[in-house]
Amino acid sequence: MTSQHTGRKTSKQWQEEAAEEWDRYADIWDSWTPDDSRDDAEEAADFLAALAKDGTALELGIGTGRVALPLAERGVRVSGIDASPKMLQKLKEKPGGDQIEVFEGNFADVDVEEEYDVVFIALATLFVLPDQDEQARCLANSAKRLKPGGRLVVQNIVPDMTNYQRGRQNDYGMTEPFRISGRLAGHPRLAWFEMNHVDPTTQMVKRTDVIMSEKGNKIIAATMRFVWPSEQDLMARLGGLELEDRWGGWRKEPFHHDSRDGVSVYRRQ
């Protein structure tokens, strides 16, 4: 049965919607990324480089290159897929960005010809895919693009339902006026207010960000679907993968009942 008859969007339709949604974040994404996330990117690069062993890596949802660029600096040949042309343009404008091969498209398709030593999804980007079918399809397609002995690495936030009162959560923050760390020095100051509404029955999160910056103010809405670790493992198994390791972070912290972050390593069955 076609997606037209089921009412599900095609891969192309989702890509177009995702491009429109995430293009709106492109100009402020790097400024908005918190300091601990930039430290996290260096730790991620160390972790992934150890798996790739000077080989090749493909990032799904590469964005502006937060992880891809430091990974490339460690001698790994990095490629990436993203639906947002503006995010990819930001990546290309950065030092070393022109050395990374990028593909514009729905990253769930994993529409590349090459096989890789490592395929990875960082910063809960799997949640960006619109439904369980698309998330499962992404993992299955990733398995097909692994070299023999290759690994799929997925970093996800472990959902904490205690953060929500009647399905709602609010958060806010402000960046420092001047950046002094890493590649992001000189980005403008931001203040933001984040509002989330979660439906636990569908695992859908509707997020609204009110962002105030030196470049002006904007309101951006995004929709995501969170995934439980056990659900992710089942989708991986159905896609021909099996869990090899799971850590509580890129530094290989133990994963336990109170972990807020999960880094999962899968191999082909």
N, C-alpha and C positions, 0 to 999 in steps of 0.2 A: 504494500500500500504506500502511496506516495505521501510526502509531507503535505501536499495540497489537500489530500483527503483526511489526514489525521489532524490537521490544524497546526502541526509543528512547523516552525520556520526552517527554511533551508540553511545550509552552511553559509551561502552567499548572503542571505538576508541577515543572519546573525552577524556576519563580518561587517556589513554596512552599518548596522546599529551600534556595534562595538566601536567602530572607527569614529562615529559621531560622538559617542559618549566619552571615550578616552582622549580624543583630540582636545576636548575642553580642559583636560588636566595638564596637557603637555607643557604649557608655558610656566606653570608653577610647580610641576611635579618634583623637581630636584630641590627647590627651596623648601618644599613642604616635607620632604623626607627627613625624619628626625635624626639627630646625631647618632643615637644607638643603632639606627638602621644602616648608617654608613659604616660604622664599625662592623656590623653584622655582614655587610657585603664583602669586606676583606676576609672575614672568617669563612664565609661561604666560598670565596675564591680558593682559599687554602684547602678546604675540604674537597672541593670538586677537582682541583688540580691533582690532588693525591690519587683520585680515582682515574682521571684521564691519562695520567703519566705521560705528559707531553704529546698527547694524541689530539682528539677532536671532541668538541662538545657542541650541542645544540640547545639553546634556551628557548622555551616556549613562553611567549609573552615577554619578550626581551625589553620592551619599553625604551627608556633612555640609556640603557646599558649599565645600570647600577651595579650588577654583578658581573656582567659580560666583560666590561673593560678591565677590572682588576684580574679577572681570570685570564684574559688574553695576555696581560703583563707577566703572567707566570708561565708563559710558553705554550699555552693550549690554543689551538686554532678554533676560534669560536664563531658559530653562526647563530642566527636567531630569527624567530617568526613573531610578528605582531600585527594586529588589525589596524593600529593607529598610524597613519602616515606621518602625522606631526611628531609623535613620539620617536619614530625612526629617524626623522630629520634631525631632531635634537641629538640623538645618538651620533649621527654622522658628523655633526658639527663639533664634537668633542675630540680632544687629542686621542689618536688611536682608533677613533670611530670608523674611519675610512678603511680600516683593515678588517673589519668584521662584516661578513657576508650576511645580508638580511633579506628576508622574504616577507612581503606584505600579504596577509591573509588570516583566515581563521586558524589559530594554532591547534585547534582540535583535529584538523585534517592532517597535521604533520606532513604537509605536501612538499616533500623534498625527495630527491633521488638518492642522496648519499646515506650511508650508515655511519653511526657515531659511536665513540667509546662511552660517552655520557650524554644522555638527554636529561635536562633538568627543568623544573618549574619552581620558582622561588617566590617568597613573600605572599603566600596564599593565592597566587594567581589562578590556580585551578578553580577557585571560588567564582572567578569572573565568568566562567562558562555558564550558560543560562539554565541548564537542567541536568538531571542525573544521567540521562542518555548521552548528552554531549560530553560530560565529564568522563564517563566510562569509555566512550569512543576515543577520547584523547589519550587515555592510558593504553588502550589496545593499539592505536596507531603508533604510539611512542615505542611500544615493544617491537614493532616491525622495523623500526629505524635504528635498532641497536646492533652493533657488531657482535659477533660471538664473544661472550665474556663481558659485554657492555652492561651498563647500569642505568636505570632510571632513578632520579633523585627528586623527591617531592617535598618541599617545605610548606607546611600548613600551620595555621593557628588552630589550636584546640579550642573549640567553642566553649564558652563559660556562660551558661544560662543564668547564673546568679547576677550577672551584670545588667540584666534586663528586668524592668519592673513593668508588668503588663505588656510585655513585648517591646518596650521602648528603652533606648539608652541614649544619653547625651554625653558629649565630651567636647573639650575645647583646648586650645593651645596657642602658643606664640613662639615664633623663632626669634633668635637673637638678631640685633640690627646688623651685625657683621659676621660673616663666616670666616673662620680661620683654619678650618680643617679640610684637607684633601682637595679633591677636584672641584668642590662646590663653593669655594671661596668667592665672595662677591655677589651671591644671589640675594635678591631683595628680601626685606623683612615681611613676614606674613603673620596674620592672626586668623584663626578659623574657629568655627563652631560646627560640630558634627552631630547629626541626629540620625539614629538608626531605628528602624522598626523591623522586628523579626517575627516571622510566622513559624513557630516550631513544628507545625504539621507538614510544611513543605520545605522547611529549612531555607526559605528565601529571606534575604535581608534587603530592605529598601533604605538606601543611604542618601542623605542630603547634606551637602557641605556648603556653608556660608563662608566665603573666603574674602578677606580684606587685605589688600597689599598696596605697595607703592605704585603698582601698575593699574590699580582700580579694584572694584569689588565685583564678585560674581557669585552666583548660586549654581551648584552643579549637583545633579542627581545621578545615582548609579544603582544598579540592581545586581546582587550577587546571591549565590547559593552555597552555604557552608556544607562541609563534608565531615562526618565523624571518622576517626582513624579506622575503626573496624569496617565501616562502609567503604572507605578508600581501599582497604586491603581486599575486600570482596570484588570490587570493580577491577582491581589489578589482576586478581586470579582469573576472572572471567576473560581478561584480555591477554592471558598467557604469561603473566608475571607472578613471581612469588617474593614475599618479603624476606630480605636478607638481614637488614638491621633497621632499628629505629632509635633515634637519639632525641634528647630534649633540646637540642640546638646544634649549631655548626661546630661547636667545640667538643662534640660527643658527650655532652652532659647526659646522665641517665634519664631515660623516659619513664615517668611514673604517673600515678593517678592525678597529681597536682601540676603536671607540666602544662604550660601555656603555649608551647611551641613544639612542633614535631618535624623532624627531618627523617624521612623514610627512604631507604635504599632498596630497590627491587632489581631482580635479575630475571631473565627469561626462563621459563620452565623447561 
